[in-house]
């Protein structure tokens, strides 16, 4: 099973991001657009794990969120990895209580390492991928403004599976841990 831990987004934020995708398409930006149901924030990508690992992961996530309160974030800009000129991913940036999100990531990262999970070494950079593998862009989108910056509350952390069904990647949730309200 390919597993990652992350945060789902409310429908209103997904709609806002879809509006921005539409505007970018009108500017001639092409590539593999993320559909609304798969827009999320990844905290940790674990890759392949055995199915019997899921209860261990659930316990780790529960431990991490047990003393955490729900908090607010918002979508505020677009960016690109590694840069707009050489982009392999276009993303929406996150603002608001990012410090609280970073703390959850840090605690999660520490607990996963303590439990022997192999983790990516790159620093945590919270974002929402909206386009993969952009084609050569004729328009400079570095100053593109989101149509409706979305505000939302983070109230749970989710263990997702990433799998392919009928040639499409889907991300069913396997476990949800609630933050305090």
C-alpha positions, 0 to 999 in steps of 0.5 A, spaced: 500 500 500 502 507 498 500 511 504 501 518 506 498 522 511 495 529 510 489 534 511 483 534 506 480 541 504 473 543 505 469 543 498 469 551 498 476 551 498 477 546 492 471 550 488 476 556 489 482 552 487 478 550 481 476 557 479 484 559 479 485 552 475 480 555 470 483 562 469 490 559 469 487 554 463 485 560 460 492 563 460 494 557 456 497 553 462 497 546 460 499 539 464 496 534 469 491 538 473 489 535 479 481 534 480 477 537 486 476 531 490 484 530 490 486 537 492 490 536 499 496 538 504 501 532 504 504 532 511 508 525 510 509 521 504 511 514 506 510 510 500 509 502 500 507 500 507 504 493 509 497 493 510 498 491 518 502 497 519 495 502 518 493 500 526 500 503 528 500 509 523 493 510 526 496 510 533 502 515 531 497 520 528 492 519 535 498 521 539 500 527 535 493 530 535 491 528 542 493 535 545 492 539 538 486 544 537 483 545 530 486 551 527 485 556 521 489 556 514 488 560 508 490 559 501 494 565 499 498 565 492 501 560 487 508 558 486 512 552 483 517 547 484 523 548 483 521 555 480 516 558 475 521 557 469 523 550 470 516 548 474 514 540 475 509 542 480 504 548 480 502 549 487 497 554 492 501 556 498 498 556 505 498 562 510 494 563 517 496 558 523 502 555 519 506 555 525 501 550 528 501 546 522 508 545 522 508 543 529 503 537 527 508 535 521 514 536 526 511 531 531 508 527 526 515 526 523 519 525 530 514 519 532 514 516 525 522 516 525 522 513 532 517 507 530 522 506 524 519 509 518 523 511 512 521 518 511 523 523 506 529 528 508 526 534 504 524 540 509 516 541 510 513 546 505 506 546 506 502 547 499 497 544 495 499 541 488 494 544 483 498 542 477 503 536 475 508 536 469 506 543 466 508 544 459 512 550 457 508 556 459 508 562 454 505 566 459 509 568 466 504 566 471 509 568 477 504 574 479 498 570 478 492 572 483 488 567 486 480 568 484 478 567 491 483 566 497 480 560 501 480 560 508 478 553 512 479 550 519 484 544 520 480 539 524 483 532 522 489 529 520 488 523 515 491 517 513 490 516 505 492 510 501 494 512 494 492 507 489 491 506 481 484 504 479 482 504 472 488 508 470 487 513 475 490 515 481 485 515 487 486 517 494 481 513 499 482 515 506 483 509 511 483 513 518 481 520 521 484 523 527 480 529 530 483 535 533 480 538 539 475 543 537 
